[in-house]
């Protein structure tokens, strides 16, 4: 059973793909597209502003994850895939560092001056 959160993210993904060049959408295997269509929310209607760049749209985190999968699996060549995965790792390391600093047990109870 797919959660409501994922069903809504799939709906946003399909909305983005409807506004994507046909030659790019055609690179996505029909089975994957069918999966998306079958599992999209029947009630959620995305209200995305397609005049904005995709990184400026207010997308759900799960939508971004689905789009990352599509980009990596179907649209990247080998060089782009390596660069993309490096960027993902760098982002993850930066996020972990930020969380470590924010929730450092050595600093959490220090009085701020």
C-alpha positions, 0 to 999 in steps of 0.5 A, a space after each residue: 500500500 502506497 502512502 498518501 504522501 507518496 501518492 501526492 508526490 507521484 501526482 506532482 511528478 506526473 504534473 511536472 512530466 506533462 510540462 517536460 519535453 516529449 523526448 525526455 519523457 519518452 526516455 522513461 520506460 513505459 512500465 515506470 510511467 504506468 506505475 506512476 499513473 496507477 499510483 497517483 492520488 485520485 484526489 490531490 491536484 498539484 498547483 505548481 507554477 510551471 513558469 518557475 524553474 524546478 528548484 524554485 517550485 514548492 515541491 514535496 520532498 518525496 516529489 524531489 526524490 522521485 524526480 532524482 530517481 528519474 534523472 539518475 536512472 533515465 536521463 543521465 549519461 555516465 559522467 552526469 551520473 557520477 557528478 550527480 551522485 557526488 553532489 548527493 553525497 556532498 549534500 548528505 555530508 553537509 546535512 549530517 554536519 549541520 545536524 551534528 552541530 545543532 544537536 551536539 550533546 556537548 553543547 546542548 546544555 551550555 548556557 548561551 551568553 
